[in-house]
Amino acid sequence: MNEKCLFCKIINGDIPSAKVYEDEYVYAFRDINPQAPVHILVVPKAHIGSAAEVNAENSVYVAKCYEAIAKIAAAEGLDNGYRVINNCGEDGGQSVMHLHFHLIGGMKLSEKII
């Protein structure tokens, strides 16, 4: 964990969140600025700065995030589809430097990403 990281503080319970899922590897909560009816952030419990830092030692957290995404999407009723987004680095639009995935759905999404 990183003491200065916003998501680490949320995972530790130091900052409140609307938790929707938690297991040994993953913490997921509702985005405070949702872009769709369902907008959930799925975060590994290990502090990994971004997708650029994923390696053989920590890639299990990415797999566990995707396993959790499937469970969360089913629980949220996203049977007709959803989008998973990861922003990597400043130019990629990453605002919190802790690897995370946006699970977005609950409406017909545009085929355009930007």
C-alpha positions in Angstrom: 0.0 0.0 0.0 1.0 3.6 -0.6 0.2 6.0 2.2 -0.3 8.9 -0.2 -2.5 7.1 -2.8 -6.2 8.0 -2.9 -7.3 4.4 -3.8 -5.1 2.8 -1.2 -6.8 5.1 1.4 -10.2 4.0 0.0 -9.2 0.3 0.2 -8.0 0.7 3.8 -11.3 2.4 4.7 -9.6 5.7 5.5 -11.9 7.4 2.9 -15.5 6.3 2.6 -16.7 4.7 -0.6 -19.8 3.0 -2.0 -18.3 -0.5 -2.0 -19.9 -3.0 -4.4 -17.4 -5.9 -4.2 -14.4 -7.0 -2.2 -12.2 -10.1 -2.0 -8.6 -10.9 -1.1 -7.2 -9.2 -4.3 -9.8 -6.7 -5.4 -11.9 -3.7 -4.1 -14.6 -2.2 -6.3 -16.7 0.9 -5.6 -19.1 3.3 -7.4 -17.4 6.2 -9.1 -18.3 9.6 -7.5 -18.6 11.2 -10.9 -20.5 8.5 -13.0 -20.4 8.6 -16.7 -23.2 6.1 -17.1 -26.0 4.6 -14.9 -23.4 2.0 -13.8 -19.9 3.3 -13.3 -17.8 1.2 -11.0 -14.0 1.4 -10.3 -12.3 -2.0 -9.9 -9.0 -1.7 -8.1 -6.4 -4.2 -7.2 -5.6 -4.2 -3.4 -1.9 -4.2 -4.2 -0.6 -0.8 -5.2 0.4 -1.0 -8.8 0.9 2.5 -10.3 -0.5 1.8 -13.8 -0.8 -0.8 -16.5 2.8 0.0 -17.4 3.9 -1.5 -14.1 2.2 -4.9 -14.6 4.7 -7.7 -14.5 5.0 -11.5 -13.8 5.0 -10.9 -10.1 1.8 -8.8 -9.9 -0.2 -9.8 -13.0 -2.4 -12.1 -10.8 -4.1 -8.9 -9.6 -5.1 -8.0 -13.2 -6.6 -11.5 -13.7 -8.4 -11.2 -10.4 -9.8 -7.7 -11.4 -11.2 -9.2 -14.6 -12.7 -12.1 -12.7 -14.3 -9.6 -10.4 -15.5 -7.5 -13.3 -17.5 -10.4 -14.7 -19.1 -11.1 -11.3 -19.9 -7.4 -10.7 -21.4 -7.0 -14.2 -23.7 -10.0 -13.7 -24.7 -8.6 -10.2 -25.5 -5.2 -11.8 -27.6 -6.8 -14.5 -25.4 -5.8 -17.4 -26.5 -8.8 -19.4 -26.6 -6.8 -22.7 -23.0 -5.6 -22.4 -20.6 -3.1 -20.8 -17.3 -1.4 -21.3 -14.1 -1.8 -19.3 -11.6 1.1 -19.6 -8.1 1.5 -18.3 -6.3 4.8 -18.6 -2.5 4.5 -18.4 -0.3 7.5 -17.5 -0.9 11.2 -17.7 -1.3 11.3 -21.5 -3.7 8.3 -21.3 -6.0 10.3 -19.0 -5.0 8.5 -15.7 -5.8 10.8 -12.8 -5.1 8.5 -9.9 -1.8 6.7 -10.2 -3.1 3.3 -8.9 -4.1 0.7 -11.6 -7.9 0.7 -11.9 -10.5 -0.4 -14.4 -13.7 1.5 -15.1 -16.7 -0.8 -15.5 -19.3 1.3 -17.4 -22.8 0.2 -18.5 -26.5 0.3 -17.9 -27.2 2.1 -21.2 -26.4 1.8 -24.9 -22.8 3.1 -25.2 -21.4 4.7 -28.4 -18.9 2.7 -30.5 -16.6 5.7 -30.3 -14.2 5.8 -27.4 -13.1 9.4 -27.7 
